[in-house]
Amino acid sequence: MNGTEVTVTAADNGHRICLGRQGTVRVLLPGTPPAAVTLEGAALAEVSDHVFRGVSAGTAVLESAVPVCSPPAPSGGVRCLALAAWRVTVVVR
């Protein structure tokens, strides 16, 4: 799995993925701009916005928020600002 790139999206909320050391996780979430992604754990390192690399064996958690509603309504329409928590667990081997 070394050198592998995995892309996670809003549909991956709650999932657990496996990644080799030096593998890359790219987070593609909706929103303009997408909400920041926080990292918990030492198994991953952030290499740029929404891109993380496996650096040591262990577990890390990526967290963010995603819009609950579809894109904003046209000018003058009702707008929904609701967000849902998003979380993916990454196991680096």
ChimeraX attribute file (.defattr): number of C-alpha atoms within 10 A of each C-alpha:
attribute: neighborCount
match mode: 1-to-1
recipient: residues
	/A:1	12
	/A:2	13
	/A:3	13
	/A:4	14
	/A:5	17
	/A:6	15
	/A:7	11
	/A:8	16
	/A:9	14
	/A:10	19
	/A:11	9
	/A:12	15
	/A:13	18
	/A:14	13
	/A:15	12
	/A:16	14
	/A:17	15
	/A:18	15
	/A:19	24
	/A:20	19
	/A:21	21
	/A:22	20
	/A:23	20
	/A:24	23
	/A:25	24
	/A:26	16
	/A:27	21
	/A:28	13
	/A:29	21
	/A:30	16
	/A:31	12
	/A:32	8
	/A:33	7
	/A:34	15
	/A:35	16
	/A:36	13
	/A:37	18
	/A:38	13
	/A:39	17
	/A:40	13
	/A:41	12
	/A:42	15
	/A:43	22
	/A:44	29
	/A:45	19
	/A:46	16
	/A:47	11
	/A:48	9
	/A:49	10
	/A:50	17
	/A:51	18
	/A:52	22
	/A:53	23
	/A:54	28
	/A:55	18
	/A:56	16
	/A:57	15
	/A:58	15
	/A:59	20
	/A:60	20
	/A:61	18
	/A:62	20
	/A:63	18
	/A:64	20
	/A:65	20
	/A:66	19
	/A:67	20
	/A:68	13
	/A:69	12
	/A:70	11
	/A:71	13
	/A:72	11
	/A:73	10
	/A:74	8
	/A:75	7
	/A:76	6
	/A:77	8
	/A:78	9
	/A:79	13
	/A:80	13
	/A:81	11
	/A:82	10
	/A:83	13
	/A:84	13
	/A:85	13
	/A:86	20
	/A:87	19
	/A:88	20
	/A:89	19
	/A:90	21
	/A:91	20
	/A:92	24
	/A:93	18
